[in-house]
Amino acid sequence: MCLAIPSKVVAIDTINNIATLDTLGVTREASLDLMSEEIHIGDYVLLHIGYVMGKIDKEQAKLSLETYTEIIKTLEEEERELKESMR
């Protein structure tokens, strides 16, 4: 299964065709080589294996990010419970 993660565009390097993205507080760079539509700072895009795959609606992005946050929280809780049970 492949996941594309909603990320907010925080900077664009037009010379190298790279966007700087914020994904749940983590900043990373991604190629814009696969994008056919123009993006702007503040847009939400889908990030997949280092490439921006397309724009996503701001509200849809926020809903997806909330889901990712819940999944991460659940995984962290399960890991903590597992470690405690091994003591």
N, C-alpha and C positions, 0 to 999 in steps of 0.2 A: 504494500500500500504506500502510495506517495502522498505527502502533504504539502500544500502550498500555504504558507503562513502570511496572514495579513500584516503589513508593515507600513509605517508612515514615512513618506519621503521627507528627509530633513535637509538634503543638499543634492545638487546635480552637477556633475562634472561633464560638460558638453564636449570637451576636447577628447576625453577618453571614453565617453558614452557610459558613464558609471553613476549610479545613484547611491547616496548614503541613506540608509534606512534605520529606523528605530523599530525594533521588534521586542515588545514587552520590556523596554528599558535597555536592551542590548543594541548597540550601534554596530552596523556592518555595511560593507559595500557590496553592490550587486550590479551585474552587467545589464545594460538596457538593450543589448543587441537583438533580443527577441521581441521587442516592443514595436508595434506598428503605430500605436497612438501616442500622442504627446502627453507627457506627465509634467506636473509642476510640484514645487515644494508645498507640502501640506496634503497632497493626494495620498490615498491609501492604495497599495498595490499588493499583488500576491507574489511572494518570494518562494522560489523553489530551486534548490541546489545552486545557489549563487546567481540566479537569473530572475529578473522581474518578468513575470508571465502575463500580467494584465492589471488593469485598474479594478478596484472594488469600491463599491458604495461605502461611504463613511459609516453609516449605521450597521450595515452588514459586517464590516470589518470589526466594529466594536463588539458586536454579538459573538463573532468568532473568537476574538481575543478573550472575552469573558469565559468562553467555554475552555479555551486553552489554559487559562489561569486556574479554573476549577480542576481540570485534569492534573495539572502540575501539583496543586495543593493536595489532592487525593493521593497521588503517587508519593509525595513527601511524607504524608501521614502514615501510609502503609509501610514505607521504609523505616520510619521511626518506630512503629509498632513491632516490626520484625526484629529490629536491633534490640529492643527492650525485651522481647521474648527469648532472645538468645543469651541473655545475661544470666 
